Amino acid sequence: MPNVRSRSIRGEAVTLSIQYYGTDGLPVNADSIPEVTIKDIDGTTVIAPTTTGVTRTDVGLYEYSYTVPRLAEKGNWSDTWYATISGISVQNVFQFLVVDEASATAGSIRLGDDVEFDFNEQEILGINILLKYLKARLRSSGRKPVRDEYGAILYDGYGEVITEECNVFSDELLICFLCQALSEFNMVPFFTSFLFSDEVIYKLFSSAIVEGAYVFATASQALVEKGRDFTISDGGLSYQPPALGDFLSTHYGTWLSSYRERLKFIKNSIRPGPTNFGTYSNLSSGSPAFNRLRHIRQRRIV
């Protein structure tokens, strides 16, 4: 069934896009610019198969901007993409919802819709600082040579290899890991409500937040790598790639336990003292057990 992935208000432009992947799961360019066809809710072809206006914005990512007529019928329109990937013809059908401006501003959110981050400037500053630390920790940023449709490496006019980004994690994924790490930090007793805009998070506790995001990233990638750990056989010869999935899984388990213990120590060290007794101590004996008893009694329900 086609996937409803975007909305457009009648009389305004909608950006339609498609991302192609190779057999290895990595983004790959089509052999040539793909064609796109647009049909209305009745199945009538509005835009015949065309490559005009289709642009490549990233590796394997193509976009097409279409302005919906003001008198267009409301409902699910379809955009069909035709392309050839490594000599194999592929066809993908998507849908976009055409609505009025009034219906677009109220009740237009559906389950499964992609949500955008809504951070203020101070939060973005804190996130960028933590993101830089996390990238340095993961070393997941990289580049690879650009190849043409025949697999040959491309060179520029000076004979240098043309490269493109080839990162293990996108910035959006890394920000999600940082958000999870901050949530983990806040919900470890005692409960707190720190934000990325708080200087104490990206200055004093930056190591703990980055470590938590690193643990979540390792766990995420371990599942992906585990699916690639299989024996390759060809012509009687077999090759067993390194079991990277098992290594990451073990590494994740080790770091997770120590990370959570560390969080408990950190949160316990910043626990506020009782309001009634404060730092009162028994001057005659100086027994630490007396101070501990005072703190415990402050947490009694009755």
N, C-alpha and C positions, 0 to 999 in steps of 0.2 A: 504494500500500500504506500502511495506517495507520502512524503513527510511534509507537514505544514511547518515551515521553519521561519517565516517572516510575515510582516503585515505591511500594507501600503494604504495610505489614504487616497481616495479618488482625487485625481488632479495633481498628485505629487509623485516624485520619483522613488523607486525601490531598487535597491542593489541586490541582484541575484548573484550567487557565487557557488562554486563547486571546488572541492579539494580532492585531488587524485593521489593514490598511494600505489607503490609497487608491491611485488610479491613479498618483499622483506618487511613490509609495514611502514616504510619510510616514504615521505612525500616524493613524488616523481612528476616531471613535466610530461604533458601529452606530446605525441609525435608531431602534432601540428595544433594550431589554434582550434579549440573545440567549437562546434556549432550549437546554437541555442534556438529552441522553438518555444513560443509562448502561446497558450490557448486560454480562452475564457472559460466560464463555468459551464457553458454549453458544449465545450469541446471544439469550438470554432477557432481555427488558426488565426491569431492576431499578428504574430511575427513569424514569418516563414524561416526555415533553417538558415541561419546567417552567422558569420564570424565577425561581421562589422560591429565594432563597439565592444567586442570581447577582449579584455586585457588580462595579462598575467601580472599579478601583484606580488607573488611569492612563489616558491618552489611548488609546482603542482596546483596552485591556487589561482583560479580564474574568476573574473567578475564581469557582470554586465548590468548596466544601468538602464532601467525602463521606466518611462513616465506613464502612469496609468491615466487613461482618459477621464475627464470629469464626469461623463455620463456612463462610465463603465458599470456593468452589473456587479453588485456586491456578491461576494462568495469566494470560494477557493478557485483560484486560477492556477494553471500548471506551467512549469518551465522544464523542458526536456533538453538534456545535454547529450550530444553525440561527440565521441572522441576516440582516438586510437592510442592505446598505451602499449608500447613495446610490440607493435604490430597486431595487437588484439583490439577489436572494436568493442566499445562499451557504451551503454546507454543508461542514463540516470534520469529519473522523473521526480520532481519536487513540486510542492505547492506553496503558494503565498496567498494570504487572505486579503482581499480588497474590502475596505470598510469606509464608512463616512467618518468625518472628523469627530463628530459627537460620540460615535461608538468606539472610536479609537482611544478616547481619553477616559472612558469609563467602562469597566467590565471587559477589557481587552486582554487581560492576563490569563494565560492558560497553564495547566500543569505541564511541566517539562520545558517551559520557555527558558532560554538562557538569561541570566540576570547579570547586570553590570555592577561593578564595584562602585560604591558611593563614599569615597573618602574625602575629607577636607584637606587643605594644604598642609596643615601640621601633621596629619596622619600620613600623608604621602611622603613627607620628609622623613619621618621615622621608618616607614616601610622601605624607602630607597636605601637608607643606611643599613638596615638589616638585610636587605636584598643583596647589597654588595658583599657583606660578610658571608652570606649563604653561598653565593656564587664562588667566592674564593675557597670556601670549605668543600663544596661539591666538585669543583673543577669540571663542570658539565658543559661549559661553553667551548665550541669548536667550529672548525670550518672544513669544508671538503671541496674538491675540484668540481667545477661545473662541466657536465658532459652534454654532447649534442644528442640527437635522436638515434645516432648509431653507436653511442657509448664512448665516443672519442673525447678526450679532455680538450677543453677550449683554452686558447691562449689569447692574450691581448696583443696590441701592436708592438709591444716591447719584448715579446716572447715570454712573459710571465704568465703563470697559470692563473686562470680566473677562478676565484673561489666564492663560496656562499656559506651562510651560517648553517651549522649542523649541530644544534644544541640538544642535549639529552632531555632537558626540561625547558619549557617555555616560561617566560616571565609570569604569565597568568597562573601556571601550575605552582611556581615557587611562592607566589603571593598566597595561594590557597594553603600551602604548607605552613607559611608564617602565621596565617590566621588560625590554623588548627593548633599551632604551638602556643600562641597567645591564649587561646581558649583553655588549653591544657594547663597553662600557668595559672590562670585565674580560678579554675575550678578545683585545684588541689587545696585542701583545707589548710588554713582558713580561706574562705572565698574572698576574692578581690574583684575589682572591675577596672583593671588597667586598660588603657587604649594605646594605640601606636603613637598617638600625639604626646603621650607622657614621656618626658625626657628620661625618667628612670628606666623605661623599658628599652630604649635604644642606646642607652649609655651604661647604666649599672647592670641591668639584667640582659644585655644583648647576647652574651654568651649562652645563657640558658635558653633564650628564645630561638637562637640560630641552631643550637644543638637539637631542640625539639623538632624544628623544621627539617633538619638533616635526617633525623630518625624516620620521620614520616616519608620523606623522599626515598630513603633506602628501602622502606617497606613497599612503597608503590612500585619501584623499579624491580624489586625482587620477583614480584608476580609476573611482570613482563618477561624478564630474562628466564624465568623457570619454563615458560612456554617455548623458549627457543633452545632449551637444552635437550637436543636429540642427536642421535648418531646419523651421520651422513654417509651413505653407501653409493659407490659409483664404479661399475666395472670390476667388482670383486674387491675393491678397496674401500675401507671404512675409516671415517674420521670422527672422533669424539671431541667436540669443542669443550673448553673448560666449563665446569659446572658453576657458572657465574651466579645463577639463581640461588643455588644452595649456599654459596659464599655470602651473598647479600642477606639472605634470610638469617643465617647464623650471626652475621654482623649486626643485623637489626635487633635480634633478640638480646644480644649482649648489651648493646647500647641502651635499649629501652628500659631494662631493669635498673641500670645505674643512673639513667637520666631521671627516672621517676623518684628514686631515692634522693637524688640531688635536689629535686624540686621540693620534696618534703622538708629537707634541711633549710632550704632558702626561705620557704614560706613560714616555717616555725621560727626562724631568726627574726622575721619582721612582724611577728604576732604582737599586737598591742597588749599592754599590761592591763590588769584589772583597774577599773575606775575608782573603786571604793578604798582599796587598801594600798594601791600604788606599789612603791618599792619598800614598804615597811619591813623591817627585819627585827629579829629577836636579838637585841644588843647584848643580853646576858650570856646567851649560848652561841649565837651566830650560826645556828644549825640551818643548813640549806633546806632540810626537810620541812621546816616551818614555813619558809617562803613558798615552797611547792604546794603545801596544804592550803595556804591562803589563795593561791591562783586556782586551784582545783575547786574550792568552794565557791568561787565567783562564777563558775559555770554550772552551778546546781540549778535544776528546774524549780525546786521548791525549797 
